[in-house]
Amino acid sequence: MSDVPHENDRPDPLDSFDDIIEAETDRDPDLAVIEAGSRTLRTQGGRPQADVPARPEDPEVDKALRDVEAELATRWGETKLEPSVARIAALMDVLGDPQRSYPSIHITGTNGKTSTARMVEALLGAFELRTGRYTSPHVQSITERISLDGAPISAERFIETYLDIKPYVEMVDSAQEYRLSFFEVLTGMAYAAFADAPVDVAVVEVGMGGSWDATNVIDGDVAVVTPIDLDHTDRLGETPAAIASEKSGIIKQDATVILAQQPVDAAQVLLKKAVEVDATVAREGLEFGVVARQVAVGGQLLTLRGLGGEYSEVYLPLHGAYQAHNAAVALAAVEAFFGVGAQRAEPLDIDTVRKAFAAVSSPGRLEVVRRSPTVVLDAAHNPAGAVATAEAVREAFDFTRLIGVVGASGDKNVRGLLEAFEPIFAEVVVTQNSTHRAMDADELAAIAVEVFGDERVQVEPRLPDALEAAITLAEEEGEFAGGGVLVTGSVITVGEARLLLGKG
């Protein structure tokens, strides 16, 4: 572990954070009005991750996996919900509560959850802990959702886990008013797989919300809340405060809460919940944060302020200021898990932290999948995510002409998403992915024309045709010019484009 200065030699952390707060957030950081009774966490004083898996090469295994996927598809999809944890709790009970056999880091928020989870996993793995990670949705393969030791579980293990718990799933189905949903069964599989491994720690991303999310049968030792914004408003609420109220359900008694920068009304709700359950709180911009960042080849070079001190020269192979913030949140979460700032004052080993972050990947998040012209994939699917992506594209790429390929889900704020991208897209090709949730291309085009104007919009209902059209438009700049393509609007659209472009 690194040496730390004596308490008397250490400057007040807030003195050095004045500049950070001013530069990194436009909100009022002083939310102490409702902190009375809560404890504030402030110290005195990995392994490479696998990419997205392809289909199994063995025809028999591939067929068995398709059979499992087909059975799961007969259940309620992830957008059909009955807000209750009764069914998943019943499944955990008959399985012997596998989720109680390991500590957990639980992650909620609107944007950045998966990237943050992958960073947390990389850090824990670098410190030689065996990890289980549960994230959603998947980019290409359903097996991505459940990872062990930094890699998606094999198709064989996924099938085996499903068959192991299937009799118990059917038992719960028969006793409940509604059958377990697709997401609930997958959650049960993840928790069972982690117990069977066994893992030292689980990193769990909520599916939606918090209080009634199927993942919320764990008691996370560390609860992480990434930035909250408007999404799923029909289910979670129409204001950041209302959404925060639902997401605060993952904050459990005596837990440590890591809060990314939040809208003031959302932060107030989250801090109030922390007070109620006597949770320890660490806030980005106060107890931890991004001290400095600069663009580097293939990513960015960071100086992060953690709960135990400063971590300099941290290379992160991901683009965008939002990923730097995700890194700060992930680092604080892992520090809290190890007791930095509470049981111990020393920071984590800097070389191990650097190694872990340097190995992080996040498929479908500003991922370059082709050159000449450059094709970038990003899974932004709401206005806040689109704004962050647009800013990152401006910073990380020197496009002189950027063509957008947008395929969105019908239940999203599509106009807001298109408006966020309008300043950076020279033209946009609207399309649709293959799922029933996809917005019809012509319907999407009508909105796009209102945002971009008729001359900047092209309609290609088939995604392969949309990609070809966009690449052709980008190539009009010439071989050595700065034309590029950004495929976005939905995780599903990005996953299908990734396959079409030869990744996985």
C-alpha positions in Angstrom: 0.0 0.0 0.0 1.1 3.6 -0.6 2.3 5.8 2.1 0.0 8.6 3.2 1.0 11.9 4.8 0.5 12.5 8.5 -2.9 14.1 9.3 -1.3 17.4 10.2 0.5 17.6 6.9 -2.6 16.9 4.8 -4.4 19.9 3.4 -8.2 20.2 3.8 -9.6 18.1 0.9 -12.3 20.8 0.3 -9.6 23.4 -0.4 -8.3 21.5 -3.4 -11.8 20.6 -4.5 -13.0 24.1 -5.1 -11.7 24.1 -8.6 -13.0 20.6 -9.2 -16.5 21.5 -8.2 -16.5 24.6 -10.3 -15.2 22.8 -13.4 -17.0 19.4 -13.1 -20.5 20.3 -12.0 -23.1 23.0 -12.5 -25.1 22.2 -9.5 -25.0 23.5 -6.0 -22.7 21.1 -4.0 -23.9 22.2 -0.6 -26.6 19.8 0.4 -25.6 19.6 4.0 -29.0 20.8 5.1 -30.3 17.2 5.2 -27.0 15.5 6.2 -27.5 15.9 9.9 -27.5 12.4 11.3 -25.7 10.8 8.4 -22.0 10.0 8.3 -19.8 11.5 5.6 -17.1 9.3 4.3 -13.8 11.2 3.9 -10.4 9.7 4.7 -8.2 11.6 7.0 -5.4 12.2 5.3 -6.9 -6.2 -13.4 -7.3 -8.3 -15.4 -8.1 -7.7 -19.2 -11.9 -8.0 -19.7 -13.3 -10.3 -22.4 -15.2 -8.9 -25.4 -18.7 -9.8 -26.4 -18.9 -13.6 -27.0 -20.0 -15.0 -30.3 -22.5 -17.9 -30.8 -21.2 -21.3 -29.7 -19.2 -23.1 -32.4 -20.6 -26.5 -31.3 -23.9 -26.9 -33.1 -25.4 -28.9 -30.3 -24.4 -26.3 -27.7 -25.8 -23.6 -29.9 -29.1 -25.4 -30.3 -29.3 -25.9 -26.5 -28.7 -22.2 -25.9 -31.3 -21.3 -28.5 -33.8 -23.6 -26.7 -33.1 -21.8 -23.4 -33.5 -18.4 -25.1 -36.7 -19.6 -26.6 -38.1 -20.7 -23.2 -37.0 -17.4 -21.6 -38.7 -15.5 -24.4 -42.1 -17.0 -23.5 -42.0 -15.0 -20.2 -42.7 -11.3 -19.7 -40.1 -9.2 -21.4 -38.1 -6.5 -19.6 -40.6 -3.8 -20.4 -43.6 -5.5 -18.9 -43.4 -5.2 -15.1 -45.5 -5.9 -12.0 -43.6 -3.9 -9.4 -42.9 -6.4 -6.7 -39.9 -8.5 -5.4 -42.3 -11.2 -4.2 -41.6 -13.6 -7.0 -37.8 -13.3 -7.0 -37.8 -13.5 -3.2 -39.8 -16.7 -3.4 -37.3 -18.1 -5.9 -34.4 -17.1 -3.7 -36.0 -18.9 -0.8 -36.4 -22.2 -2.6 -32.9 -21.9 -3.9 -31.5 -21.5 -0.4 -30.8 -17.7 -0.7 -27.7 -18.0 -2.8 -27.4 -14.2 -2.9 -26.6 -14.2 0.8 -23.4 -16.2 0.4 -21.2 -13.3 -0.9 -21.0 -9.5 -0.4 -22.3 -7.3 -3.1 -21.8 -3.9 -4.7 -25.2 -2.8 -6.0 -25.4 -0.2 -8.8 -28.4 1.9 -9.9 -28.8 5.2 -11.8 -30.0 6.3 -15.3 -26.8 6.3 -17.4 -23.3 4.8 -16.9 -24.3 1.7 -14.9 -22.8 -0.9 -17.1 -19.5 0.9 -17.7 -19.2 1.6 -14.0 -19.9 -2.0 -13.2 -17.2 -3.2 -15.6 -14.7 -0.8 -14.0 -15.6 -2.0 -10.5 -15.2 -5.5 -11.7 -11.8 -4.8 -13.2 -10.5 -3.1 -10.0 -11.7 -5.9 -7.7 -10.2 -8.5 -10.0 -6.9 -6.7 -10.1 -6.8 -7.0 -6.3 -7.2 -10.8 -6.8 -10.8 -11.1 -5.8 -13.0 -13.5 -7.7 -15.9 -11.5 -9.1 -19.4 -12.1 -10.4 -21.0 -9.3 -12.5 -24.6 -9.1 -13.6 -25.5 -6.4 -16.1 -28.2 -5.7 -18.6 -29.2 -5.5 -21.4 -26.8 -7.5 -23.5 -25.2 -6.1 -26.6 -25.1 -9.3 -28.7 -25.2 -12.5 -26.5 -27.5 -13.2 -23.6 -24.5 -14.8 -21.8 -22.9 -11.4 -21.5 -25.3 -10.6 -18.6 -23.6 -13.0 -16.2 -19.8 -12.8 -15.9 -17.3 -14.6 -13.7 -13.7 -13.4 -13.3 -14.2 -10.6 -15.8 -15.6 -12.8 -18.7 -19.1 -13.8 -19.7 -19.9 -17.3 -18.6 -19.7 -20.0 -21.3 -22.8 -21.0 -23.2 -22.4 -24.5 -21.5 -22.5 -23.0 -18.1 -25.4 -20.7 -18.9 -27.4 -23.7 -20.1 -26.4 -25.7 -17.1 -27.4 -23.0 -14.7 -30.8 -22.5 -16.3 -31.5 -26.3 -16.2 -30.4 -26.4 -12.5 -32.9 -23.8 -11.4 -35.7 -24.6 -13.9 -37.6 -27.0 -11.5 -37.5 -24.3 -8.8 -38.7 -21.6 -11.3 -41.6 -23.8 -12.2 -42.4 -24.4 -8.6 -42.5 -20.6 -7.9 -44.5 -20.0 -11.1 -47.2 -22.4 -9.9 -47.6 -20.6 -6.6 -47.6 -17.0 -7.8 -50.3 -14.9 -9.5 -47.8 -14.2 -12.3 -45.0 -16.3 -13.6 -41.5 -15.1 -13.1 -40.4 -12.7 -15.8 -37.5 -13.0 -18.2 -35.4 -10.7 -16.1 -36.4 -12.4 -12.8 -35.3 -15.8 -14.1 -32.0 -14.3 -15.3 -31.4 -12.7 -12.0 -32.0 -16.0 -10.2 -29.5 -17.6 -12.6 -26.9 -15.0 -11.9 -27.2 -15.2 -8.1 -27.1 -19.0 -8.3 -24.1 -19.0 -10.6 -22.2 -16.6 -8.3 -22.9 -18.9 -5.3 -21.9 -22.0 -7.2 -18.6 -20.5 -8.5 -18.2 -19.3 -5.7 -17.4 -15.5 -6.0 -15.7 -13.3 -3.4 -18.0 -10.3 -4.4 -20.8 -9.7 -6.8 -21.2 -6.5 -8.8 -24.9 -6.1 -9.6 -26.5 -3.6 -11.9 -30.3 -3.0 -11.5 -32.5 -3.7 -14.4 -34.8 -0.7 -13.8 -35.4 1.5 -10.8 -34.4 0.0 -7.4 -36.9 -0.7 -4.8 -38.9 -3.3 -6.7 -36.2 -4.3 -9.2 -35.6 -8.0 -9.2 -31.9 -7.5 -8.2 -33.0 -5.9 -4.9 -33.1 -9.1 -2.9 -29.4 -8.5 -2.1 -28.2 -6.2 0.7 -25.3 -4.4 -1.0 -22.5 -3.5 1.3 -21.9 -0.6 -1.1 -24.7 1.1 -3.0 -23.7 3.1 -6.1 -26.0 5.7 -7.7 -24.8 6.9 -11.1 -26.2 10.1 -12.6 -30.0 10.2 -12.5 -32.0 11.7 -15.4 -35.3 11.3 -17.0 -35.9 7.8 -18.5 -38.6 5.2 -18.1 -40.8 8.1 -16.8 -44.0 6.0 -17.2 -42.7 3.6 -14.6 -40.2 5.5 -12.4 -41.7 9.0 -12.2 -41.5 12.2 -14.2 -39.0 14.2 -12.2 -35.4 13.4 -11.1 -36.7 13.4 -7.5 -39.4 10.9 -8.2 -36.9 8.6 -10.0 -34.4 9.0 -7.2 -37.0 7.9 -4.7 -37.4 4.6 -6.5 -33.7 4.1 -7.0 -32.9 4.9 -3.4 -34.4 1.5 -2.6 -31.1 -0.1 -3.0 -29.6 1.9 -0.1 -29.7 -0.5 2.9 -29.1 -0.2 6.6 -25.5 0.8 7.4 -24.4 0.5 3.8 -21.9 2.8 2.2 -23.4 5.0 -0.6 -21.3 6.3 -3.5 -23.2 9.2 -5.2 -22.2 10.4 -8.6 -23.1 14.1 -9.4 -26.9 14.4 -9.2 -29.6 17.0 -9.9 -30.2 18.8 -6.6 -33.7 17.4 -6.1 -32.5 13.9 -6.7 -29.5 14.3 -4.4 -31.8 15.5 -1.6 -33.9 12.4 -1.9 -30.9 10.1 -1.9 -29.3 11.8 1.1 -32.5 11.7 3.0 -32.7 7.9 2.5 -29.1 7.6 3.6 -30.0 9.5 6.8 -32.9 7.2 7.5 -30.9 4.0 7.3 -27.7 5.5 8.9 -25.7 4.9 5.7 -22.3 6.4 5.1 -22.2 8.8 2.1 -19.5 9.8 -0.3 -20.3 12.4 -2.9 -18.6 13.1 -6.2 -17.2 16.6 -6.2 -16.7 16.6 -2.4 -15.3 13.3 -1.0 -14.0 12.1 -4.4 -13.9 13.2 -8.0 -12.0 13.9 -11.2 -9.1 16.2 -10.5 -7.8 16.4 -14.0 -8.2 14.7 -17.4 -6.6 15.0 -20.8 -7.3 13.3 -24.1 -4.8 10.5 -24.9 -4.4 8.1 -27.8 -7.3 5.6 -27.5 -8.8 7.1 -24.4 -7.8 9.6 -21.7 -5.3 10.1 -18.9 -6.8 10.9 -15.5 -6.0 12.1 -12.0 -8.6 10.9 -9.6 -9.3 11.9 -6.1 -10.4 8.9 -4.1 -11.5 8.4 -0.6 -7.9 7.6 0.5 -6.0 10.1 -1.6 -5.0 11.1 -5.1 -4.4 8.6 -7.9 -2.4 10.2 -10.8 -1.5 9.0 -14.3 -4.5 6.6 -14.6 -5.0 5.6 -18.2 -8.5 4.8 -19.2 -9.0 3.4 -22.7 -12.5 4.9 -23.0 -13.6 8.2 -24.4 -15.6 11.0 -22.9 -15.8 13.1 -19.7 -18.7 10.9 -18.5 -16.4 7.9 -18.5 -13.9 9.7 -16.4 -16.7 10.4 -13.9 -17.7 6.7 -14.1 -14.1 5.9 -13.2 -14.1 8.1 -10.2 -17.4 6.5 -9.0 -16.0 3.0 -9.6 -12.8 3.8 -7.7 -14.7 5.2 -4.7 -17.0 2.2 -4.7 -14.0 -0.2 -4.5 -12.2 1.9 -1.9 -15.4 1.8 0.2 -15.6 -2.0 -0.3 -12.1 -2.4 1.1 -12.8 0.0 4.0 -10.7 2.9 2.8 -12.0 6.0 4.6 -13.5 4.0 7.4 -11.3 1.2 8.7 -8.2 2.3 7.0 -6.7 5.6 5.8 -4.2 4.3 3.2 -5.2 4.5 -0.5 -5.3 1.5 -2.7 -2.1 0.5 -4.4 -1.6 2.9 -7.3 0.0 0.5 -9.7 -2.8 -2.0 -9.2 -5.4 0.7 -9.8 -3.6 1.8 -13.0 -3.3 -1.7 -14.3 -7.0 -2.3 -13.7 -8.3 0.8 -15.4 -5.9 0.2 -18.4 -7.6 -3.1 -19.0 -11.2 -1.8 -19.0 -13.4 -2.2 -22.0 -17.1 -1.3 -22.5 -18.5 -2.7 -25.8 -20.9 -0.5 -27.6 -19.8 2.6 -25.7 -18.0 4.9 -28.1 -16.5 1.7 -29.6 -14.6 2.1 -32.9 -15.4 -1.0 -35.0 -14.1 0.1 -38.4 -11.7 2.5 -40.0 -11.7 4.3 -43.4 -14.3 5.6 -42.7 -14.3 5.4 -39.0 -17.5 3.7 -37.6 -18.3 4.3 -34.0 -21.0 2.5 -31.9 -22.6 4.0 -28.9 -25.6 2.8 -27.0 -27.0 6.2 -26.0 -30.8 5.8 -25.8 -32.0 8.9 -23.9 -31.4 12.6 -24.2 -28.9 12.8 -21.3 -26.9 9.9 -22.7 -27.0 11.5 -26.1 -25.7 14.8 -24.8 -22.8 13.1 -23.1 -22.0 11.1 -26.2 -22.1 14.1 -28.5 -19.7 16.0 -26.2 -17.3 13.0 -26.2 -17.4 12.6 -29.9 -16.4 16.3 -30.3 -13.5 15.8 -27.9 -12.2 12.5 -29.0 -12.6 12.5 -32.8 -11.7 15.0 -35.5 -14.7 14.3 -37.8 -15.2 16.9 -40.5 -18.4 15.2 -41.6 -20.3 12.8 -39.3 -23.2 10.7 -40.4 -25.6 9.3 -37.8 -27.4 6.0 -38.0 -30.2 6.1 -35.5 -32.5 3.2 -34.6 -34.5 3.9 -31.4 -37.1 2.2 -29.2 -40.6 3.4 -29.4 -40.9 4.1 -25.6 -38.0 6.6 -25.5 -37.8 10.4 -25.8 -36.7 10.2 -29.4 -37.1 13.9 -30.1 -34.8 14.8 -27.2 -32.2 12.2 -28.4 -32.2 13.5 -31.9 -32.0 17.1 -30.8 -28.9 16.2 -28.7 -27.2 14.8 -31.8 -28.4 17.4 -34.3 -25.3 19.7 -33.8 -22.8 17.0 -34.6 -24.6 15.1 -37.5 -24.2 16.4 -41.0 -26.9 14.0 -42.0 -28.8 11.2 -40.3 -29.9 7.8 -41.6 -32.9 6.6 -39.6 -33.6 2.9 -39.4 -35.0 0.3 -37.0 -33.7 -2.8 -35.3 -35.3 -6.2 -35.5 -37.2 -6.2 -32.2 -40.8 -5.4 -31.5 -39.8 -2.5 -29.4 -38.2 -0.7 -32.3 -39.8 2.6 -33.5 -41.0 2.3 -37.1 -38.4 3.9 -39.4 -41.0 6.1 -41.1 -42.3 7.3 -37.7 -38.7 8.1 -36.6 -38.0 9.8 -39.9 -41.0 12.2 -39.4 -39.5 13.3 -36.1 -36.0 13.5 -37.6 -37.2 15.8 -40.4 -38.7 18.2 -37.8 -35.3 18.3 -36.0 -32.8 18.1 -39.0 -34.8 19.3 -42.0 -35.8 17.2 -44.9 -32.5 17.4 -46.8 -30.5 16.0 -43.9 -32.6 12.9 -43.3 -32.5 9.5 -45.2 -34.7 6.6 -44.4 -33.5 3.0 -44.6 -35.8 0.6 -42.7 -33.2 -2.3 -42.9 -30.2 -1.8 -40.7 -27.8 -3.3 -43.2 -29.0 -0.8 -45.8 -28.7 2.0 -43.3 -25.1 1.2 -42.5 -24.2 1.0 -46.2 -25.9 4.3 -46.9 -24.1 6.0 -44.0 -20.7 4.7 -44.9 -21.2 5.8 -48.5 -22.2 9.3 -47.3 -19.1 9.4 -45.1 -16.8 8.3 -47.9 -17.9 11.3 -50.0 -15.3 13.2 -47.9 -12.6 11.2 -49.6 -10.2 8.6 -48.3 -8.0 11.0 -46.3 -10.7 13.3 -45.1 -12.5 13.2 -41.8 -15.8 11.4 -42.6 -17.2 9.1 -40.0 -20.3 7.2 -38.9 -21.9 7.0 -35.4 -24.5 4.2 -34.9 -26.7 4.9 -31.9 -30.2 5.1 -30.4 -30.5 1.7 -28.7 -28.4 -1.0 -27.2 -30.2 -3.4 -29.6 -29.4 -1.3 -32.6 -25.7 -1.2 -31.6 -25.6 -4.9 -31.0 -27.0 -5.8 -34.4 -24.7 -3.3 -36.1 -21.8 -4.8 -34.2 -22.6 -8.2 -35.7 -23.1 -6.8 -39.2 -19.7 -5.1 -39.0 -17.9 -8.3 -38.1 -17.5 -7.9 -34.3 -18.4 -11.2 -32.6 
